[in-house]
Amino acid sequence: MTVTTRFAPSPTGNLHVGNVRTALHNWMWARKHGGRFLLRIDDTDRERSKEEYVEGIRADLAWLGLDSDGEERQSARFALYEAEFARLKAAGRVYACYETPEELDIRRKVLLSRGLPPVYERKPADAPVPEGVAPHWRFRLDHDAPIVWTDMIRGDQHFDPKSMSDPVVRRADGSWLYLLPSVIDDIAMDISHVVRGEDHVSNTATQMQMFAALGAAPPAFAHEALLVGTEGKLSKRLGSLGMDALREQGIEPVALVALLARLGTSDPVEPVTDAAPLVGTIDFAHFGRAPARFDEAELALVNQKIVHQLDHAAVADRLPAAIDAPRWHAIRPNLMTIAEAADWVPVFDGPLTVAPADEADRPVLAAAAAAAPAVDWGADPWHALTNAVKDATGAKGRALFLPLRRALTGRDHGPDMGELLPLIAKDQAIARLSAT
Ligand code: GLU
């Protein structure tokens, strides 16, 4: 069996971290098995679907490195849906319904008030058909066929079709709801595994019978626990956290991939600079049933750990020209994002504004300014300089190092001065030491 997965977004908005997680797991599963990963654009809703969102989805997947083996669009497949619908109609598996939403709502309330489950009640075959009303269509669940499957994450699933409403599959205006076209496509595209959120579990129950009604074996299913924000619920912020915002915050795509690959699983998050080693490790048996918590602070931390490992060659095209390989290597451990590298250009090349030194630190700085001209900048200037100042003033430890770091970099913290100082021009350094 060739493993084929699909990511099936509706292009009615931008991808957020939740969708991206689903896309990622489908992609990983396909790649792990040398299979195929398809992008299926679920654009049956012609009014809400927008081309700009389709383009955005493609761009976001490309940014994340989730390459697909093909793209399909539901809007180009209506003829197939029509044919399969006719087949189900002829077999009596879809039937016309005429209730208005108001009628259905009243019926639901009546059932609930009697303590009964609000399940749709089929009309008798000889019920009168209202004149001049276009019907909508429901799929007839087979009440005698129990619905069971072994979910790759949730284990054995069991649904009683008698307790479920026959789902509406087509509206009165002829437009399609998601359920049936998705099954038709999963069959036509030989989808072997469907990985999606657990909000689809009850859809899956009805879709199991649609596969059977169309004469096909269902794919395997993995329903993932949903992603929640740090406050433990499906936050608005999370639902709207798009790739643009993350890119702007300096998040590397591989950081998001590394976090989402493992979040909610029993495997630890690994800050890898390349997704390849993660791909083979996806295992739905390691996915938990509890909601996975997405924490932006954790993402920032993973990102930071990745930035600290990136080679100059990998980031050179995103750095100011002044940040060459030795400078990148020196500042890298102090960066949260690659963009922050630009903040260090003035430290190397000026102009740098430094707050006036504390009175108590002036002797150290004066000694440094006096000693610096004789220091060989090509050897190990930091040790030569600090040794000279120590000899001249007796200062040591923090009282020696901190005033020098402040005067030379304008900051209290930063890279190892032994690595940094040779990368600052000697005349710049002397000027800074003399300025305070
Ligand atoms: N378009 C559906 C959605 O976005 C696809 C669900 C599925 O994967 O089957 O929810």
Residues whose N, C-alpha, C, O or C-beta is under 5 A from the ligand:
A	BS01	LIG	A8 P9 S10 D42 S182 V195 R196
